[in-house]
Amino acid sequence: MKKRKKIYRHKYGGRNLRCLVPFETIEAAVYGDENAINAIVEHYGSYILRLAGKTAYTDDGRNYYVVDKNKEDILKNGLMEKIPRFNY
C-alpha cells in the first residue's frame, strides 16, 4: 500500500501552511520594505479581487464577473495602511 503524503493544515482556514506569507516577509514589511509590502499585497491579490468583484447580468440573462476597481483600490490601500501596525 502506498503511503500518503501528510498535508499540514492551518488551524483556522484549513489551508496548506506552504501558502502562508513567510514571517521574514511580514517582518520586513512592518519595517517599511516596499518589496515586502508589494509581496504581501500580491499574495492577497486574488482574495482582494474576489472581495471587490460581483456578478453582473446581461439583458438576455447571461452572467459575468465584474471587478469594481474603486473597491479594489480601497482594499489594497487599506491593507498597505494596516501592515506597519501589525503586531506579531
N, C-alpha and C positions, 0 to 999 in steps of 0.2 A: 504494500500500500504506500502511495506517495505521500510524503509529509508536506502538509500545507504550510505556506509561509505565514508567519504571525504578522497581523496588521495592528499597529499601535493606534489607538483611538484617543482623540481629545476628550476630556471628561465632560465637556459641555455640549459640543456640537457633533460628536461622532466623526470628526474629520481626521484625516491622516495627519500625524504630527509633522510629517515632512512638508506639509502645505503651509505651515505657520511661518511668520516672518522671523528670521533669526534674531536672537537677543542683541547681538552686536549691532545689527542694523537699527533696531529700535533705540539703543543707547546712543548711537551716532546721530540719529535724527533728533533726539531730545536735546543734544548739544548743538544743534543747528546745521548739521551737514546736509547741504542741499541734495546731494546724490542719494543719501539715505532717505530723506523725506520723499523724493520722487519715486524711490523704490517701493516705499510703503503705499503711496498713492496708486502706483501701478499695480501693486499686489491686490488692492481692494477695488481696482477699476471695474471689473465685471460686476461686483456687488453694487457699486455706485450706479452703473448703468441699469441694473435691474431695479433699483430703487427709483431712478429718475424716469423710467420708461412706463408706458401704458399701452394698452391695446386699443387701437382705433379701428373703426369700421367704415367701409365704403358704402355708397348708396345701394349697391346690389348685395350687401350683406357680407362681403369678404372682410376678413380681419387682417391687420398687420400691426407690427410693433413700432412704436414711435418713442424716441428718446427726447425728453424735454431738456434742451441744452442749458437753459437757465437753472433748472433744478440740479442738473449735473454739476454746474459750476459752483452752486451754493454748497452742495455736499462735499466737493473736493476742497473748497476753501475752508469749510468747517473742519474737515479732517486735518488740514495743514495747520489750522489755528490750535487744535487740541493736542497735537503731537508734542510741542515743547512743554506742555503742562502735564505730561504723562508721568504718573508715579509708579515706580517699579520696585 
